[in-house]
Amino acid sequence: MRIAEFLSPQAVIADMQSRTKPEVLRELSATLVRAHPLLPADRLVEVLREREKLGSTGIGEGVAIPHGKLPGMAQLQAAFGVSRAGVDFEAIDGKPTHLFFALVAPENSAGVHLKALARISRLFKNPRFRTAILEAPTAADIHALIIQEDARP
């Protein structure tokens, strides 16, 4: 599985405007809906919020991977956003979060969902890659960097 299969260039935000956790979830959901208009916007936000109630998806090092499952979806979809200012996302290291990778999977897709989470987590462990994403000026540049890094063996 490659990230290019579920992250479209239209679902990348180069400069998020959100300043709070709920705003981040709404902004990422809105971006997903713009890229995939058939997704139910309100339900999408709710699925991400429900998952956050179980514990923050802020994995530290400035990265969060909000995720959830949505009935009726045909396939895994994602949105990615960069917050230049950083947001208090209740990350495990207590630091501001700058990189947000939202994943929404079909309801009965545990294997695909977990593989995608593991792949994204592994990708964003690389500090040089995280820095390159933060320095990329446009959504197209950010998308290209993610796809390029994901293609490495």
C-alpha positions as CSV (number, residue, x, y, z in Angstrom):
1,M,0.0,0.0,0.0
2,R,1.3,3.4,-1.0
3,I,0.1,6.8,0.4
4,A,-0.5,8.0,-3.2
5,E,-3.5,5.5,-3.2
6,F,-5.4,7.5,-0.5
7,L,-3.9,11.0,-0.4
8,S,-4.9,13.2,-3.4
9,P,-3.1,16.5,-4.1
10,Q,-6.4,18.3,-3.5
11,A,-6.5,17.0,0.1
12,V,-3.3,18.8,1.2
13,I,-3.2,22.1,3.1
14,A,0.1,24.0,3.0
15,D,-0.9,26.6,5.7
16,M,-3.7,25.5,8.1
17,Q,-5.6,28.4,9.8
18,S,-6.8,26.3,12.7
19,R,-5.6,27.2,16.2
20,T,-7.4,24.6,18.3
21,K,-7.9,20.9,18.2
22,P,-11.6,21.1,17.2
23,E,-10.7,23.6,14.5
24,V,-8.0,21.3,13.1
25,L,-10.5,18.4,12.9
26,R,-13.0,20.6,11.1
27,E,-10.4,22.0,8.7
28,L,-9.1,18.5,7.8
29,S,-12.6,17.2,7.3
30,A,-13.6,20.1,5.1
31,T,-10.5,19.5,3.0
32,L,-11.4,15.8,2.6
33,V,-14.9,16.7,1.5
34,R,-13.6,19.2,-1.1
35,A,-11.4,16.4,-2.5
36,H,-14.1,13.8,-2.2
37,P,-17.5,15.6,-2.3
38,L,-19.6,12.5,-1.5
39,L,-18.2,12.3,2.0
40,P,-20.6,13.5,4.7
41,A,-18.9,16.5,6.3
42,D,-20.6,16.5,9.6
43,R,-20.3,12.8,10.2
44,L,-16.6,13.0,9.3
45,V,-15.8,15.6,11.9
46,E,-17.8,13.5,14.5
47,V,-15.9,10.3,13.7
48,L,-12.5,12.1,14.2
49,R,-13.8,13.7,17.5
50,E,-15.0,10.4,18.8
51,R,-11.6,8.9,18.3
52,E,-9.9,11.8,20.0
53,K,-12.1,11.2,23.1
54,L,-10.3,7.8,23.5
55,G,-6.9,9.6,23.6
56,S,-5.0,12.1,21.6
57,T,-3.7,10.9,18.2
58,G,-0.8,13.4,18.7
59,I,2.1,11.0,18.4
60,G,4.7,13.5,19.3
61,E,7.6,15.2,17.4
62,G,5.0,17.6,16.0
63,V,2.9,14.9,14.3
64,A,-0.7,13.9,14.8
65,I,-2.7,11.2,12.9
66,P,-6.4,11.8,13.6
67,H,-8.3,8.8,12.2
68,G,-11.5,6.9,12.3
69,K,-13.9,4.6,10.4
70,L,-17.0,5.8,8.5
71,P,-19.8,3.5,7.4
72,G,-20.5,3.6,3.7
73,M,-17.1,4.6,2.5
74,A,-15.7,2.7,-0.5
75,Q,-12.0,3.1,0.3
76,L,-9.5,4.7,2.6
77,Q,-9.1,8.5,2.2
78,A,-6.8,11.0,3.8
79,A,-6.1,14.7,4.2
80,F,-2.8,16.3,5.2
81,G,-2.2,19.7,6.7
82,V,0.7,21.8,8.0
83,S,0.2,24.3,10.8
84,R,3.1,26.7,10.7
85,A,2.2,28.1,14.1
86,G,1.5,24.8,15.7
87,V,-1.5,23.7,17.7
88,D,-1.9,22.2,21.2
89,F,-3.2,18.8,20.1
90,E,-2.5,17.1,23.5
91,A,0.4,15.2,22.0
92,I,2.1,12.6,24.1
93,D,5.3,14.7,24.3
94,G,3.3,17.9,25.3
95,K,4.8,19.9,22.3
96,P,2.8,21.8,19.7
97,T,1.7,19.8,16.7
98,H,2.5,21.1,13.2
99,L,1.8,18.1,10.9
100,F,-1.6,16.5,10.7
101,F,-2.4,13.4,8.7
102,A,-6.2,12.6,8.9
103,L,-7.3,9.1,7.8
104,V,-10.8,7.9,7.3
105,A,-11.4,4.3,6.5
106,P,-14.4,2.1,5.6
107,E,-16.1,0.6,8.7
108,N,-14.9,-3.0,8.1
109,S,-11.3,-2.3,7.1
110,A,-9.2,-2.9,10.1
111,G,-6.2,-4.4,8.2
112,V,-6.0,-1.5,5.6
113,H,-6.6,1.1,8.3
114,L,-3.8,-0.3,10.6
115,K,-1.3,-0.7,7.7
116,A,-1.9,3.0,6.7
117,L,-1.4,4.2,10.2
118,A,1.8,2.2,10.5
119,R,3.1,3.5,7.2
120,I,2.4,7.1,8.0
121,S,3.9,6.8,11.5
122,R,7.1,5.2,10.1
123,L,7.4,7.9,7.4
124,F,7.1,10.8,9.9
125,K,9.7,9.4,12.3
126,N,12.3,10.8,10.0
127,P,13.3,14.3,11.4
128,R,14.8,15.4,8.0
129,F,11.5,14.5,6.3
130,R,9.4,16.4,8.9
131,T,11.7,19.5,8.4
132,A,11.4,19.3,4.6
133,I,7.6,19.2,4.9
134,L,7.6,22.2,7.2
135,E,9.8,24.2,4.7
136,A,7.8,23.2,1.6
137,P,6.0,26.4,0.3
138,T,3.0,24.9,-1.5
139,A,0.5,22.0,-1.1
140,A,1.8,20.6,-4.4
141,D,5.4,20.6,-3.0
142,I,4.2,18.9,0.2
143,H,2.3,16.2,-1.6
144,A,5.3,15.5,-3.9
145,L,7.6,15.2,-0.9
146,I,5.2,12.7,0.8
147,I,4.8,10.6,-2.3
148,Q,8.6,10.7,-3.0
149,E,9.5,9.7,0.6
150,D,6.8,7.0,0.6
151,A,8.3,5.5,-2.6
152,R,11.7,4.9,-1.0
153,P,12.5,1.3,-0.3
